[in-house]
């Protein structure tokens, strides 16, 4: 595969994952609007919101992994999830532009921590205050990440011309 073909494949993968993100965000908005009583959330509400948060971050992490594989692909085996997220804040001269703003990174770090917790400490009784905090982080991340990935795609497309 030529460099151009690899770059175009990366662009296509990012675009496809962004459409998955959009569907996750759409479902989240619909679910919260029609199914959640903010003052009295059910166990189901907590579980669904926890799953949405985990899926949102996992989708983004897949994008970040593809970017890392295409450009630099050096991640520590022990802390690769953290390292991957942190590397997305780096502009690597002559290699790739910065992927995430500080605003996106800070919000996503909290969601990543929760996703890790959720994966390894199975829960059904999620703390609503913690989920509310994470939902605020998601509300910050959604437009910021969309903006960041849009800028990255524009830079990648320009490089591929």
Secondary structure, DSSP 8 states (H G I E B T S, - for coil): --HHHHHHHHHHHHHHHHHHHHHHHHHHHHHHHHH--TTS--HHHHHHHHHHHHHHHHHHHHHHHHHHHHHT----SSSHHHHHHHHTT--BTTTB-----HHHHHHHHHHHHHHHHHHHS--SS--HHHHHHHHHHHHHHHHHHHHHHHHHHHHHHHHH-
